Amino acid sequence: MCAGKQAPVAAFPGHWAPNDLLSYAGKAFPAGYQGGAFVAFHGSWNRAPEPQGGYNVVFQPLADGKSAGPFIVFADGFAGAVKEPGRAAFRPSGLAMGPDGALYISDDTHGRIWRVTYHGAADAAPAPAPAPKVAGVNSGEPGPPEGTHPDAGRTVLASLPVPAGATAEQVALGERIFHGEAADGTCAGCHGSDANGSPQGPSLVSGKWLDTDGTFVGLRHTITDGVPKPKNSSPPMPPRGGAPLTDADVTAVAAYVWAISHPNGK
């Protein structure tokens, strides 16, 4: 079946969310950029179990309508310390080229626009942007030389209460499903890995419930049935979060959400 289909000119990682593409026809950048394409990736909301990605601008070399090499990340660091919709500092959204060949990159989080110019050798080859240097989310101090563990900031399971009618094992399973590490869970994609909410879903730890009463039973019903008409501006939540959750999975997620939203067990 695939043999009869036209192959893509270029391929990019899934769920990076391309928002704009610009064919570069200017002369301000080196020759290697001319005729190629810039792509603005708005950034993912759910790539579980893979980490979130995108939030950058890439350059795809092209020649005669075909790929002339692998893409490179042309500009990065827009998101800041956390690549999540609700916590990203900026999200690339649009691209444009000025009369002088400068590249303009727009952001739809705060409305910022960057103007990118080039000063250097005319025959320089396209090169990827250096790894972004971002500040930590909790402190202005430099991070440890060995790096930061990917689970840093996640709630310690041993400190969480267990709702009546559930078990600690269910809370632990619910935590893994919430973060997309089991059952193809999608919860963190909308509510954030810290459950503090995002443009796609409300906070689950603020103590303010919009579409449920916050009880263990109520949370289970809400997860099962979804929220077709949210009371705030976030998009609808499909039943079971749009994931193939079993009834046991739903119970586990409800137990975990109750636990993180009732830190004192009340």
N, C-alpha and C positions, 0 to 999 in steps of 0.2 A: 504493500500500500504506500509506504513512504518513498519507494523508489521512483514513483511517478510525480512526486511533489518537488517544487523548487526549493533548494536548500537556502537557509538564511545567509545573508551577506556577512553577518557577524552575530555573535551570541554573547549574552551578558547574564550575570547571576539572577536567579529568580527572586521575585518580590522586592527588587530594589526600587520599583515604582518610577519608571521614566516619565517625566512630565513635559519635556521639551527636547527638540533636536534642532541643531543649527548646522547647516552645511557651510563650512568656512570658505568664503570666496575672497577674503581680504588678502592684503600683501604685508601687513604689519608684523605677522608672525613668520618664523622661518619657513623655508620651502616645504619641509616635511609636514606642516600643518595644512598647507593649501590643498583644497579639494577634499579634505577629511571632514569628519563630523564630530561635533561636541554634543553630548547628551547630559541633561540635567536629571539626576536621580533624586526624587523627593525623599526617598527613604522608606524602609519597610515598617510595617506594624506587626507582622507575624511571620517569622521564618523558622519557628520552632521545629525541631530542636536545635537548628542552627542559630548563631547569634544574629541580631538585627544587622542589616546592611544597607548600603546606599548612602544617602545624605552627602553626595559628592557630585562632581562633574567629571566625566571621563571624555577622552578623545579617542576616536576610532580612525586610524589611518585608512584612506581609501584611494584607489587608483582605477580608473575606467569602470567605476561602479562595483568594484570588488574590494574585499578586504586586502590591505597591503601590510598587514601585521596585526598582532594582538592589541587590544585596547589598553590604554594606560589611564590611571587616575590622575587627571589633570589638576584638579583642585579638591582639597579635602579639609576636614576639620570644622565644617559648618555646624555639626551637631554639638560640638563641645564634648564634655565628659561622658554623656550618655546618649546612645543612639536609640531613642524611643520617641514616638510622636509627641507625647505629653511632656517630655523633658529635654528635647533637642533645643539648642539655642537658636539655630537657624536651619531652614530646609530649602535647598535649591529648588526653584520652581520654573523659572523662565530664562531664556537665552536670547541675546540679540547682538548684532554686530554694528558698530558705529561707522560713519563715513570714512574714518581714519583707519579702520580695521581693528579697533579695540573690541574686546569681548566684554559684554555686559551680562552679569549673572544676577537674577533677582531672587528674593526670598519671600515666602508668603507667611512667615511666622511673625516677623516684626516689620516687614516692608522695606528691608534694606536692599540696596543695589550696589554691587561691586563693579568697578571698571578695571579690566585686566589689560595691561599693555606689556610690550616686550622691548627689552633693551639688551642687545647682545649680538652674537655672530649670526649672520643671515643664513648660514648653512648648518646651524646647530640641529641635531636630531631631536625629535619629540622625546621628552623625558618625564617620568612620573613625578608627581609632587612628593616632597619628603613626608615622612610620617608626621601627622599633626601632633603638636605638643599641647596638651590640654590640662587644665587644672583639675584636681580631684573634686568630687562632688561634696565632700564633707569638710575639707580643710584647704587652706592656701599653702600648706607645707608640701615640700617635695615628697613624692611617693617612695616606697622602699625600693632599693636597687633590684630586688628580685621580682618586682612587679606586684600587682594587686590580684588577689584570688578572684575568679569570676563570680563567686558566691558572696563576696563582700557586700554587706548591706542587707542581705536576706535575713529574715527573722530566724532566730535559733529555735528549732522545733521543740527542743526540750523545755523552752520557756513558755510555750503556748498552752492555754487551757484546753480542755476537751469538753464539747457540749454534751449534755445529758442525752443518752441514746446513741452515742458514737464512741469510737475507741481512738487511742493514740495512733494506732496503725492506720486508721482511716484519715486522720489529720495529716499524717506523713504522706500517704498516697495522694491526697488532695493537693498538697504542696507541690508535688512533682507534676501532677496534671496541670495545675495552675500555671506553672512555668514552662509548659510544653515539653516536659521530659517524659511524659507517659500519656497514652491514649490520644495523642495528637491534640492535646488541649490548646485552646486559643485564648484563655483568660487574660494572660499578661499582655497580649497584643493590644487589647483595648483598655484594660484597667491599669496597665503599667506593671513592671516587674516588682515594684514596691507597693502596688495596689493603691497608690495615691491618685489614680485617675489620669485621663488623657482626653484629647478632643473626641476620642471614640467611645469613652466610657467613664462613668463617675467614679469617685474615690470609694473604696470599700473599707476604709479605716478612719473616716472622718466622724463616724457616728451618726451621720445624717442619711437616712434611707429614703429614696425617692420612689422606688417601684416595688418595695417589699417591706415587711415589718422588721427585718433583721434577725428574726428568730431562726433557729436551725431548720425547723419545718418550713418556714416561709422562704428561706433561701433555697431550699431544695425544690420547692414548687416553682420559684422564679427561674432557676437554672433549667428546670425541665421544660417549662412552657415558653421561656424566652420573654422578651419585652417588645412587643410589636410597636407600641407607641410610648416611647420614653417621655417622662415628664420634664426632662431638660432637652438641650439641643443635640445630644449625642445621637448617633444613628441607632436604628432598631437593633435589638439583640435577638438573634435567631434561637430557636429552641436548642438547648444543650450547647449554646455558644457556637452552633454550626459545626460541632465536632462529633465524631461517632462515639459519644459517651454512653456507656451502659448505665442502668439504674444505680449499680454499685459505684460507678465512677462519679455520678452526680452527687450521691450521698457523701462521698469522700471530699469532693470540691466544696460542698456546702459546709462540711465540718471544718475544713481549713479556713474558709472565708469567715465563718462564725468565730473561729479561734483568733484570727488576726484582728477582727473588729471588736472583740471583747477581751482585751488583754488582761483584765482583772477577773475574767470568768463570770462576769455579771451582765 
